[in-house]
Amino acid sequence: MNFIKYNLIGLINTLIHWSIYFYSLYELNFSSTISNVIGFLFAATGSYIFNSKFNYNQEINTIRYIKFLFIMSILAYTIALIFQSQELSHFIMLITYTLTSVILGFFLTKYWVFKK
């Protein structure tokens, strides 16, 4: 059940991430890497709060929040950097990040961030 809740929360946060990403990229003229990290930070904060409360039934905690941001930031930054260095599609980069964070992010958060 955690995986389903994780993905429902992730769907909302993906919309937030992508909206901020494209706004930062095309309206603010930031690089793909920076746009991805900014979009991610907004979405990840919401994701952490909702997963804490509704998925893992745990109180919001600074250490867990930092661990969550660390894991998800490394994923977001690494994927964006690879795609930017190869001049690949921004849209494909977002899809790749989304799929990676669904699988890797779930297991890393379940077994490290929210481990009881």
C-alpha positions as CSV (number, residue, x, y, z in Angstrom):
1,M,0.0,0.0,0.0
2,N,2.9,2.4,0.7
3,F,4.0,2.2,-3.0
4,I,0.5,3.2,-4.2
5,K,0.3,6.1,-1.7
6,Y,3.9,7.1,-2.6
7,N,3.0,7.3,-6.3
8,L,-0.3,9.2,-5.7
9,I,1.6,11.8,-3.7
10,G,4.3,11.7,-6.3
11,L,1.9,12.4,-9.2
12,I,0.8,15.7,-7.6
13,N,4.4,16.6,-6.8
14,T,5.4,15.7,-10.4
15,L,2.9,18.3,-11.7
16,I,4.4,20.9,-9.3
17,H,8.0,19.9,-10.3
18,W,7.3,20.1,-14.1
19,S,5.4,23.4,-13.9
20,I,8.2,25.1,-12.0
21,Y,10.8,23.4,-14.2
22,F,9.3,24.7,-17.4
23,Y,8.7,28.2,-16.0
24,S,12.2,28.5,-14.7
25,L,13.7,27.2,-18.0
26,Y,11.6,29.2,-20.5
27,E,10.4,32.3,-18.6
28,L,13.4,32.9,-16.3
29,N,16.0,31.4,-18.7
30,F,17.7,29.3,-16.1
31,S,19.7,26.2,-17.2
32,S,18.0,22.8,-17.3
33,T,20.0,21.7,-14.3
34,I,19.1,24.7,-12.2
35,S,15.5,24.6,-13.3
36,N,15.3,20.9,-12.4
37,V,16.7,21.5,-8.9
38,I,14.4,24.4,-8.2
39,G,11.3,22.5,-9.3
40,F,12.5,19.5,-7.4
41,L,12.9,21.5,-4.1
42,F,9.4,22.8,-4.2
43,A,7.9,19.4,-5.1
44,A,10.2,17.4,-2.7
45,T,9.2,19.5,0.2
46,G,5.5,18.8,-0.4
47,S,6.3,15.1,-1.0
48,Y,8.2,14.8,2.3
49,I,5.4,16.4,4.2
50,F,2.6,14.3,2.7
51,N,4.6,11.1,2.8
52,S,5.4,11.7,6.4
53,K,1.8,12.3,7.4
54,F,-0.2,10.1,5.1
55,N,2.1,7.3,3.9
56,Y,4.5,6.5,6.8
57,N,2.4,8.0,9.7
58,Q,5.5,9.8,11.1
59,E,6.0,13.2,12.5
60,I,7.8,15.8,10.4
61,N,11.5,15.6,11.4
62,T,14.4,17.8,10.4
63,I,16.8,14.9,10.1
64,R,14.4,12.8,7.9
65,Y,13.7,15.9,5.8
66,I,17.4,16.5,5.2
67,K,17.9,12.8,4.3
68,F,14.9,12.9,1.9
69,L,16.2,16.1,0.2
70,F,19.7,14.7,0.0
71,I,18.5,11.5,-1.8
72,M,16.1,13.2,-4.1
73,S,18.5,16.1,-4.9
74,I,21.3,13.8,-5.9
75,L,18.9,11.9,-8.2
76,A,17.5,15.2,-9.7
77,Y,20.9,16.9,-10.2
78,T,22.7,13.9,-11.6
79,I,20.0,13.2,-14.2
80,A,19.7,16.8,-15.2
81,L,23.5,17.2,-15.5
82,I,23.8,14.1,-17.7
83,F,21.0,15.3,-20.0
84,Q,22.3,18.9,-20.1
85,S,25.9,17.8,-20.9
86,Q,24.6,15.6,-23.8
87,E,22.1,18.3,-25.0
88,L,19.2,15.9,-24.8
89,S,15.5,16.7,-24.6
90,H,14.3,18.5,-21.5
91,F,11.0,16.5,-21.7
92,I,12.8,13.2,-21.9
93,M,15.0,14.3,-18.9
94,L,11.9,14.9,-16.8
95,I,10.4,11.6,-17.7
96,T,13.7,9.8,-16.9
97,Y,13.9,11.6,-13.5
98,T,10.2,10.8,-12.8
99,L,10.6,7.1,-13.5
100,T,13.9,6.9,-11.6
101,S,12.5,8.7,-8.6
102,V,9.4,6.5,-8.6
103,I,11.5,3.3,-8.2
104,L,14.7,4.3,-6.6
105,G,13.1,7.1,-4.6
106,F,10.5,4.8,-3.1
107,F,13.0,2.2,-1.9
108,L,15.5,4.8,-0.6
109,T,12.9,6.7,1.3
110,K,11.2,3.6,2.7
111,Y,14.3,1.9,3.9
112,W,16.5,4.9,4.9
113,V,14.5,8.1,5.4
114,F,11.4,6.6,7.0
115,K,13.0,3.5,8.5
116,K,11.5,2.8,11.9
